[in-house]
Amino acid sequence: MVKANLIFLNNKAMNEQGVLDMHKAIIDVEKTYMLNWKGDVINPGKCVLRWGKTIEDENVLGRINAMPGYVGGDYDMAGIKWIGSGPMNYKEGLPRASVTVVLNDPKTKLPVCIADGTAVSTIRTGASGGVAIKLLAKSNAKVMTICGAGAQAPTQLEAALIARPSIEKLFIYDIKKENAQKFADIVKEKYSKLEVFVVDNPEQATRESDIIDCVTLASEPFIKGEWLKKGALVMNMADYEVDNECVKKADKLVVDFWEGIKHRMISTVALMWRDGLVKDSDIHAELGEILCGEKSSRENDDEIIYFNAVGAGILDIAIVSRCFKSAKENGKGIIVPFWE
């Protein structure tokens, strides 16, 4: 038997290799979207291991997603993201999500790295939101609303402020007001120049906002299209968060991975497609198309744009691949004998 080793990177090692660098994450995500559109990836989509029979069950009992893929270009790496989501974990003082990423050499198919991908998952989702804001929000966007004050909120805000440093006012809404207040306190300390307001309901905040970013576990819409002002970007980043009117009112419908969205069948635009209210041809573009210059981004300050993201394991694989290569160069991580 030929000897083979792999590198194990725990959360500390991943942090040391720059996993929390949002600027680098945005670059990784942009490159991956472009490689996807050019066909230089393999992206089979998610396999969802669900507990329960309905969305409501899943949002209590949890799920584990398997997300395999290959990313070409400078990354040239295969792998799989294995993410467990336990919504009730907070009762035991544990984070809702836990992620393991395995990287495989695309030539030999042998595993070369096992990494903690928990931070990767939140960072890349934030970076995806940042890319969407960069391409689709008004250039001088000043007011933002974040709905959902959980693990995704900080990275969504961080990426948004990179994409639009013009943002000066933030509304925060969460069904648990104490969560919104905790997040607001963190934001005020970190971003002292930002005006921050916790709201009891999202209506007035939405009416004022240039960007409405939803990162929740909602199973019923709570953002209404009638609230959207001209020039608004509404971001349906997770579940069934916005009503049909948000989609109907939009001048452009933009997505990250359309086939993945239809397969997941949980967001507003996916459910409308299922019901025959949205056609494939109604989708203006995937982000990769826009980044590759094949479709337009925002064209004027009056356009209302709806964006939906489902995510894909290839985004995590790209970021973990960067950290893995950095660890090899710097002699970091734990060497594990796979075959002895």
C-alpha positions in Angstrom: 0.0 0.0 0.0 1.3 3.4 -1.0 1.4 5.9 1.9 -0.9 8.9 1.8 -1.4 11.8 4.2 -4.0 14.5 4.5 -4.1 17.7 6.5 -6.6 18.4 9.2 -7.5 22.0 9.8 -9.6 22.8 12.8 -11.3 26.1 13.4 -8.2 27.8 14.8 -6.1 26.7 11.9 -8.7 27.9 9.4 -8.8 31.3 11.1 -5.0 31.5 10.9 -5.1 30.9 7.2 -7.6 33.8 6.6 -10.9 32.1 6.4 -12.5 35.2 8.1 -11.1 37.6 5.5 -14.3 38.9 3.8 -12.4 40.7 1.1 -10.8 37.4 0.0 -14.1 35.5 0.4 -15.8 37.9 -1.9 -13.1 37.4 -4.5 -13.4 33.6 -4.1 -17.2 33.7 -4.5 -17.0 36.0 -7.6 -14.4 33.7 -9.2 -16.6 30.6 -8.5 -19.7 32.2 -9.9 -17.8 33.0 -13.1 -16.2 29.5 -13.3 -19.7 28.0 -12.8 -21.1 30.1 -15.7 -18.1 29.2 -17.9 -18.7 25.5 -17.2 -15.5 24.9 -15.3 -17.1 23.4 -12.3 -19.0 20.2 -11.4 -22.0 21.2 -9.2 -24.4 18.2 -8.6 -26.4 20.2 -6.1 -27.6 19.4 -2.6 -28.7 16.1 -1.1 -30.8 16.9 1.9 -31.2 14.6 4.8 -34.3 15.8 6.5 -36.0 15.1 9.8 -39.7 15.5 9.6 -42.0 15.8 6.6 -42.6 19.6 6.3 -40.6 22.8 6.2 -41.9 23.6 9.7 -40.7 20.2 10.9 -37.3 20.8 9.3 -37.0 24.2 11.0 -37.4 22.5 14.4 -35.9 19.1 13.9 -33.1 20.1 11.6 -31.3 18.6 8.5 -27.9 17.6 7.2 -27.0 18.7 3.7 -24.4 17.0 1.5 -23.0 19.4 -1.2 -20.3 17.9 -3.4 -18.5 19.7 -6.2 -15.4 20.4 -8.2 -14.0 24.0 -8.8 -11.7 24.5 -11.7 -9.5 27.5 -12.6 -6.7 28.3 -10.1 -8.5 26.2 -7.4 -8.6 22.9 -9.3 -10.1 21.1 -6.3 -12.9 18.6 -5.6 -14.6 18.1 -2.3 -17.8 17.9 -0.3 -19.5 20.1 2.3 -21.3 18.2 5.0 -23.4 20.7 7.0 -25.6 19.8 9.9 -28.3 22.3 11.0 -29.8 21.9 14.4 -32.2 24.7 15.1 -32.6 23.7 18.7 -28.9 23.5 19.4 -29.0 26.8 21.2 -30.7 25.0 24.2 -27.3 23.2 24.6 -25.2 26.2 24.0 -24.2 25.0 20.6 -24.2 26.8 17.2 -27.1 25.9 14.9 -24.7 25.0 12.0 -21.7 22.7 12.0 -19.7 22.1 8.9 -17.1 19.6 7.8 -15.4 20.0 4.4 -13.4 17.2 2.7 -11.1 18.1 -0.2 -10.1 15.5 -2.7 -7.3 15.7 -5.3 -9.1 15.8 -8.6 -6.6 13.6 -10.3 -6.2 10.7 -7.8 -9.5 11.4 -6.0 -7.7 10.8 -2.7 -8.7 13.0 0.3 -6.1 15.7 0.9 -7.8 17.8 3.6 -10.5 17.6 6.3 -11.4 21.1 7.5 -13.8 22.8 9.9 -16.1 24.7 7.5 -18.4 26.3 10.0 -17.0 29.8 9.6 -16.7 29.2 5.8 -20.4 28.6 5.5 -21.4 31.9 7.1 -18.6 33.9 5.4 -19.4 32.6 1.9 -23.1 33.4 2.4 -22.2 36.9 3.5 -19.9 37.2 0.5 -22.6 36.0 -1.8 -24.8 38.8 -0.4 -22.0 41.2 -0.9 -21.5 40.3 -4.6 -25.3 40.7 -5.1 -25.2 44.1 -3.5 -22.2 45.1 -5.5 -24.0 44.3 -8.8 -27.6 45.0 -8.0 -27.9 47.7 -5.3 -28.0 51.4 -6.1 -24.5 52.8 -6.2 -25.3 55.3 -3.4 -27.5 53.0 -1.3 -27.7 54.6 2.2 -30.4 52.6 4.1 -30.4 48.9 4.7 -32.7 46.5 6.6 -31.5 43.1 7.9 -34.2 40.7 8.8 -32.9 37.8 11.0 -30.4 38.6 13.7 -28.8 35.1 13.7 -25.4 33.8 12.6 -25.7 35.1 9.1 -26.5 38.7 10.0 -22.9 39.9 10.9 -21.4 38.6 7.7 -24.2 40.0 5.6 -23.6 43.4 7.1 -19.8 43.2 6.8 -20.0 42.3 3.1 -22.7 44.9 2.4 -20.5 47.6 3.9 -17.6 46.5 1.6 -19.8 46.6 -1.4 -21.6 49.8 -0.5 -19.6 51.9 2.0 -22.3 54.6 1.4 -24.7 52.8 3.8 -25.3 55.0 6.8 -28.5 53.7 8.4 -29.3 50.1 9.4 -32.7 48.7 10.6 -32.7 45.3 12.3 -35.7 43.1 12.6 -36.1 39.7 14.2 -39.1 37.9 15.5 -37.2 37.7 18.8 -36.6 41.4 19.7 -33.9 40.5 22.2 -31.8 38.9 19.4 -32.2 42.0 17.3 -31.1 44.1 20.2 -28.0 42.0 20.9 -27.0 42.3 17.3 -27.6 46.0 17.3 -25.3 46.4 20.3 -22.6 44.5 18.5 -23.0 46.6 15.4 -22.9 49.9 17.3 -19.7 49.0 18.9 -18.0 47.7 15.7 -19.4 50.3 13.2 -19.7 53.5 15.3 -20.6 55.7 12.3 -23.6 53.6 11.4 -27.1 54.6 12.7 -28.7 51.5 14.1 -32.4 50.9 14.9 -34.2 47.9 16.1 -37.8 47.7 14.8 -40.8 45.8 16.0 -42.0 45.1 12.5 -40.3 45.4 9.1 -42.8 47.6 7.3 -41.5 51.1 7.8 -37.9 49.9 7.6 -38.6 48.3 4.3 -40.3 51.4 3.0 -37.2 53.4 3.7 -34.6 50.9 2.6 -32.5 50.7 -0.5 -31.5 47.1 0.5 -33.6 44.6 2.3 -31.6 41.5 3.3 -33.5 38.5 4.6 -31.6 35.7 6.4 -34.3 33.9 8.3 -36.0 30.5 8.8 -39.4 32.0 7.8 -42.0 29.6 6.5 -44.4 32.4 5.7 -43.6 35.7 4.0 -43.2 38.8 6.1 -41.9 41.3 3.5 -44.6 42.7 1.2 -44.0 43.9 -2.3 -46.2 46.9 -1.7 -43.6 48.2 0.8 -40.8 48.3 -1.8 -39.7 51.7 -2.9 -38.2 52.5 -6.3 -34.6 51.4 -6.6 -34.9 48.8 -3.8 -33.0 45.5 -3.8 -34.8 42.8 -1.9 -32.6 39.8 -1.0 -34.4 36.5 -0.4 -31.3 34.8 1.1 -32.9 31.9 2.8 -36.4 30.5 3.0 -40.0 31.7 2.3 -39.4 35.3 3.4 -41.0 37.7 0.9 -44.4 37.6 -0.7 -45.2 37.0 -4.4 -45.7 40.7 -5.0 -42.0 41.3 -4.3 -41.2 39.1 -7.3 -44.0 40.4 -9.5 -43.0 44.0 -8.8 -39.4 43.5 -9.6 -37.9 44.8 -12.8 -35.2 42.1 -12.7 -35.1 38.7 -11.1 -31.6 37.6 -10.4 -30.4 34.4 -8.8 -27.1 32.6 -7.9 -27.9 29.0 -9.1 -31.3 28.7 -10.7 -31.4 24.9 -11.0 -30.3 24.6 -7.4 -33.1 27.0 -6.3 -35.7 24.9 -8.1 -34.3 21.7 -6.6 -34.3 23.2 -3.1 -37.9 24.4 -3.6 -38.1 26.6 -0.5 -37.8 30.3 -1.6 -40.5 32.5 -3.0 -39.4 32.5 -6.6 -39.0 28.7 -6.5 -42.5 28.2 -5.2 -43.9 30.6 -7.8 -42.1 28.6 -10.5 -43.6 25.4 -9.2 -47.1 27.0 -9.3 -46.6 28.3 -12.9 -46.4 32.0 -11.8 -42.7 32.3 -12.9 -41.1 30.9 -16.0 -37.4 30.1 -16.6 -37.4 32.9 -19.1 -38.4 35.4 -16.4 -35.1 35.0 -14.7 -32.9 37.9 -15.9 -29.6 36.4 -14.9 -27.5 34.3 -12.6 -24.7 36.3 -10.9 -22.1 34.4 -13.0 -23.7 35.8 -16.2 -23.5 39.3 -15.0 -19.9 38.9 -13.7 -18.9 37.5 -17.1 -20.4 40.5 -18.9 -23.2 38.5 -20.6 -26.1 40.1 -18.8 -26.7 43.6 -17.3 -26.5 44.4 -13.6 -28.6 47.3 -12.3 -29.2 49.8 -15.1 -30.8 52.8 -13.2 -31.7 53.9 -9.7 -35.4 53.3 -10.2 -35.2 49.5 -10.9 -36.6 47.2 -8.2 -34.5 44.0 -8.2 -35.3 40.7 -6.5 -32.4 38.4 -5.7 -32.5 34.9 -4.4 -29.6 32.7 -3.3 -29.5 29.0 -2.6 -25.8 28.6 -2.3 -23.6 25.6 -3.4 -20.9 23.5 -2.0 -18.5 24.8 -4.7 -18.4 28.2 -2.9 -17.2 26.5 0.3 -14.8 24.3 -1.6 -13.1 27.4 -3.2 -12.6 29.1 0.1 -11.4 26.0 1.9 -9.1 25.2 -1.0 -7.5 28.7 -0.6 -6.9 28.0 3.1 -5.6 24.5 2.5 -3.0 25.7 0.0 -2.0 28.5 2.4 -1.7 25.9 5.2 0.6 23.7 3.1 2.8 26.7 2.2 3.0 27.8 5.8 3.5 24.3 7.3 0.2 24.6 9.3 -2.4 22.0 10.2 -2.2 18.5 11.6 -0.8 15.9 9.3 -2.9 12.8 9.4 -1.8 9.5 7.9 -4.7 8.3 5.7 -2.8 5.2 4.5 0.2 3.9 6.5 
